[in-house]
Amino acid sequence: MFNTPEQFAAANKASVDAMLTLANTALASAERIAALNLNTARSMLEDGVANAKAMLGAKDAQEFFSVQASIAQPSLEKAVAYSRSVYEISAQSKEEISKLIEAQFADFQKQVLALLEKATKNAPAGSDVAVSAVKSAIAAATSAFDSMNKAAKQVADIAETNVAAATNATVKAVSATAAAAKK
């Protein structure tokens, strides 16, 4: 497959670069998740202290339950925002990794086709059937990869739509419950 040491070195460099890109993508996602978790924990601690003070400052049971109901909506909204942020980070990472895998697959396919063309030129007479079979197998593999990729993207889109709908329904339900509790 590699005729010269330079081709071998170039292929190895491309593989190392791809792995570095993958590692950097994973680390960047982990860093964003860690920062999100730290900020969320800090916010939850601050909110918890403020909420506890507000509930302890209630003069009677009615005021206590009113304060408790008023706390529910912002807490849910923050939980939903956190979930959306985690989902967005995950989706962006998945997209970057998918692009990398697609590029690697396309490069691999190009190398195999180049090798096949070179082999075809040096092939003995009568090997046309075997070459056609290999080309057909490569075309089928490419088609299967493309179909699988499209299906995965459709599933991700459906999941994103369902998550958004469930989130909105939850926020509406808690809003209605909080409004009813205030009355």
N, C-alpha and C positions, 0 to 999 in steps of 0.2 A: 504494500500500500504506500510505503514511503520509499522513494528512490534515493533520497539524499539525507544526510544528517540534518540539514537545514529544515527539510520538510518535517522530520520527526520532532525537532526542537520547536518548530512553529506550532505543531499540533499539541505538544505538551504545554507550551505557553498558553495556548487558547484554552486548554482544559483547566489549567491553574487559574487563569483569569475568570473563567466561568465559576469555578468554585469560590473564588474570592468575592465575586459579585453576589453569589448565593449567600455566603457567610455574612457579608455586609448587610444584605437585605434582612436576614434573620436577626442580626444584632440591632439594626436600626428599629425593627419592629419591637424587639424585646425592650429596648431603651424607651420607646414611646409608651409601651404598656406599663413599664415601671414608673415612669413619670406620671402617667395618668393615675395609677394606683396610689402613689404617694400624695398627689394633689387631692384625690378623692378621700383618702384616709384623713388628711388634714382638715378638709372641709367637713367631713362627717363628725370629727371630734369637736370642731368649733360649733357646728349646728347642734350636736348633742348637748353640749354645755349650755348653750343659749336656750334650747328647748326645755331642758331640765329646770333652769332658772325660771322660765316662763310658767311652767306647770307648778313649780313650788310656790310661785307668787300668787297662784289662784286663791281667791278668798272663799269660794264655795265650790261645790261639786259641779254646778252648772258652768261656771267659768272654767273649771278644770277641763271638762269635756269639750268646751268650746275651743280652748287653747289646743287641746289634743287634736281636734278635728282640723284646725287651721294649720297644724304642723304636717299633717298627712300629705297634702297636695304638693308642697314644695319638696318633700322628701321623695315622693314618687317621681316627680319630674327630674330630680337629680339622679335617681337610680336609672331612669330611662335614658337620660343624657349619657351616663356612664356606659350603659349597654350599647348605645349607638356608637360611642367613641371606640369601644373595643371592637365592635363589628367593622367599623370603617378601617381601623388599623389592620385588622385581619384581612379584609377584602383587598386593601391596597397591597399588602404583602403577597397575597395569593396571585394578584394580577401581575406583579413584578416577577414572581417565580414562574408563572405560566409563560410569560414572554421569554424568559431565559430558556426554559425547556423547549419552547417552540423554536427558538433560534438555534439551539443545540441540535434539535432533531433535523432542522432544515440543513444545517451544515453537514451533519452526518449523512443525510440523504444525498447531498451534492457530492460528497466524497465517494460514496458507494457508486453513484452513477458515473462519476469520472473514472473510477476503477473499472467499472463494467465496460465503458466505452473503450478504454485502453485494452482490456482483455479481449473485446470483440475484434479489434484491429489485428490482434495476434492470434486469434482463435483459428483452429483448423477448419477446413471446409466441412460443412454439415452440422456445425454447432449452433446454427441459427435458432433451432428449436429451444435449446437450453438457454440461450441468451434471452430469447423472447419470454420464456417462462420466468426467468429471474427479474426481468423488467416488469412483467405482469405482477409478480409478487411484491415488488417495491411499490408499484402503483396501488396495489390493494392495501399494503401497510400504511401508505400515506393517506389513503382514503379513510381507513379505519381510524387513524390518529386524528384526522380532521373531524370526523363524525363524533368521536369521543370528546374532543375538545369543545365542539359546538353543544353537545349534550350537557357537558359540565357547566358551561356558561349559562345555558337555559335553566338548569337546576339552581345555580347561584342566583339568577335573576328572580326566580320564583320564590326562593327562600328569602331574599331581601324584601320582596313585596309582602310576603306573609309576616315577616318580622315587623315591618312597618305597620301593617294592619293590626296585628296583635298589640303592639305598643300603643297605637292610637286608641284602641278599644279599652285597654287597661287605664290609660290616662282619663278617658271619658267616664269610665265607671267609678274611679276614685274621686273624680271631680263631682260627680253626682252624689256620691256617698258623703263627701265632705260638705257639700251644699245642704244636703238633707240633715246632717248632724248639727249644722249651725242653726237650723230652724228649731 
